[in-house]
Amino acid sequence: MFLMTLVLATALTLSLMSPAKAREMTRVDPQWAPGGVVISQSQRRLYFIADRGVAIRYAVGVGKRGKAWYGTKRIDGKYVEPDWSPPAEVKRDIPSLPNFIAGGAPGNPMGARALTLDGGAYAIHGTNRKMRGSVGGAVSYGCIRMLNEDVIDLFERVAIGAPVTVVP
């Protein structure tokens, strides 16, 4: 019994010390407040500010040329396996897309989780199997794409209302 308790306590301690599926811990400018998100378009990285001067860094896909945006928004929704309807611009460019794809369906580009941003145009979301290779590229219509395992990790950490600042 003592050995089992020791093993469980050690596992719990290690899980609290290390980010579950996050890419890596890194130092950042201490100007960023804990709980916020900073996205670097040029680095194609998302930083969840875990503590003053410390962040968890994830690889992301960002907006393609002419679709990237900059500024600050707030997370206004958190969704598990969200449904997706292509925006008019996407539908115009890819008319063969269905008007609706159910959450969890293999062709749904939103992946496992979505964090919507105020203003309604953009989200931070996962990817489907076909789109995994797009993470790290300038590929989207403005949304921020993450690997499913990374967006699940971020989803558990970030709160509704948290600021999301996108920088060049």
C-alpha positions in Angstrom: 0.0 0.0 0.0 2.8 2.4 0.9 4.6 1.7 -2.4 1.4 2.3 -4.4 0.8 5.6 -2.5 4.4 6.7 -3.2 4.0 5.9 -6.9 0.8 7.8 -7.2 2.1 10.8 -5.3 5.2 10.8 -7.5 3.1 10.6 -10.7 0.8 13.4 -9.5 3.8 15.6 -8.6 5.4 15.0 -12.0 2.1 15.8 -13.8 1.8 19.0 -12.0 5.4 20.0 -12.7 5.4 19.4 -16.4 2.9 20.5 -19.0 0.9 17.5 -20.2 1.2 17.5 -24.0 2.7 21.0 -24.4 5.7 21.4 -26.7 8.0 23.2 -24.2 8.3 25.7 -21.5 10.2 28.9 -22.4 11.1 32.4 -21.1 9.1 35.3 -22.4 9.0 39.1 -21.9 7.5 39.6 -18.4 5.2 42.3 -19.8 2.7 39.5 -20.7 0.2 38.7 -17.9 -0.3 35.1 -16.8 -3.3 33.4 -18.3 -3.0 35.3 -21.6 -2.1 34.0 -25.0 0.5 35.6 -27.4 0.8 34.4 -31.0 3.8 35.3 -33.2 2.8 35.1 -36.8 6.4 35.1 -38.0 7.5 32.4 -35.6 4.3 30.4 -36.1 4.2 29.9 -32.3 1.5 30.3 -29.7 2.6 31.2 -26.1 0.3 30.5 -23.2 1.6 32.7 -20.4 1.8 30.4 -17.5 3.5 32.8 -15.1 5.3 36.1 -15.2 8.1 35.7 -17.7 7.3 32.0 -18.4 5.2 30.5 -21.1 4.3 27.2 -22.8 5.1 27.3 -26.5 3.2 25.5 -29.1 3.6 25.3 -32.9 0.7 26.7 -34.9 -0.5 27.3 -38.4 -1.3 30.9 -39.1 -3.1 33.0 -41.7 -1.8 32.8 -45.2 -0.6 35.9 -47.1 -3.3 38.5 -47.0 -5.2 36.6 -44.3 -3.0 37.2 -41.2 -4.3 39.6 -38.7 -2.7 41.4 -35.7 -4.1 42.9 -32.5 -5.8 41.8 -29.3 -9.0 39.9 -28.9 -10.5 37.8 -26.1 -11.5 34.2 -25.9 -15.3 34.2 -25.9 -16.1 30.5 -26.2 -14.7 27.0 -25.6 -16.0 24.1 -27.6 -15.4 20.4 -27.6 -15.5 18.8 -31.1 -17.3 21.8 -32.6 -19.5 21.7 -35.7 -18.2 23.7 -38.6 -19.9 25.7 -41.5 -17.4 27.2 -43.9 -17.4 31.0 -44.0 -18.5 32.6 -47.3 -15.0 33.3 -48.4 -13.9 29.7 -47.8 -17.0 28.4 -49.6 -16.3 30.7 -52.5 -12.7 29.4 -52.8 -13.7 25.7 -52.3 -17.3 25.4 -53.6 -17.2 21.6 -53.2 -17.2 21.9 -49.4 -20.5 20.9 -47.7 -22.4 23.7 -46.0 -22.1 21.9 -42.6 -19.7 19.4 -41.1 -20.6 17.8 -37.7 -18.2 18.0 -34.8 -16.0 14.9 -34.7 -16.5 14.1 -38.4 -13.2 13.2 -40.2 -13.5 16.1 -42.6 -14.2 18.7 -39.9 -11.2 21.1 -39.9 -11.9 22.4 -36.4 -10.5 19.2 -34.8 -10.9 18.3 -31.1 -11.4 21.7 -29.6 -12.0 25.3 -30.6 -11.5 28.6 -28.7 -13.5 31.3 -30.4 -12.4 34.9 -30.4 -14.6 37.9 -29.9 -15.7 39.5 -33.2 -16.8 36.1 -34.6 -14.3 35.8 -37.4 -11.5 33.7 -35.9 -10.8 30.8 -33.6 -7.8 28.9 -32.2 -8.6 25.3 -33.1 -7.3 21.8 -33.7 -6.9 20.0 -37.0 -8.2 16.9 -38.7 -5.9 14.1 -39.7 -5.5 15.4 -43.2 -4.5 18.9 -42.0 -2.0 18.0 -39.3 0.9 18.8 -41.7 -0.4 22.4 -42.0 0.7 23.2 -38.4 3.8 25.3 -38.7 2.7 27.0 -42.0 1.0 30.1 -43.1 -2.0 28.3 -44.4 -5.4 29.5 -42.9 -8.0 32.1 -43.6 -6.9 33.7 -40.3 -7.7 31.1 -37.7 -4.9 29.7 -35.6 -4.4 25.9 -36.2 -2.9 23.6 -33.6 -2.3 19.9 -33.3 -5.3 18.3 -31.5 -3.1 17.2 -28.6 -1.9 20.7 -28.2 -5.3 22.5 -28.4 -6.7 20.0 -25.8 -3.8 21.0 -23.5 -4.4 24.7 -24.1 -8.2 24.3 -23.8 -7.6 23.0 -20.2 -5.4 25.9 -19.3 -7.0 29.0 -20.8 -10.1 30.8 -19.5 -12.9 32.5 -21.3 -12.1 36.2 -21.3 -8.4 35.6 -21.6 -6.6 38.1 -23.9 -5.2 36.8 -27.2 -2.6 39.1 -28.7 -1.3 38.4 -32.2 2.0 40.0 -33.2 3.9 40.0 -36.4 
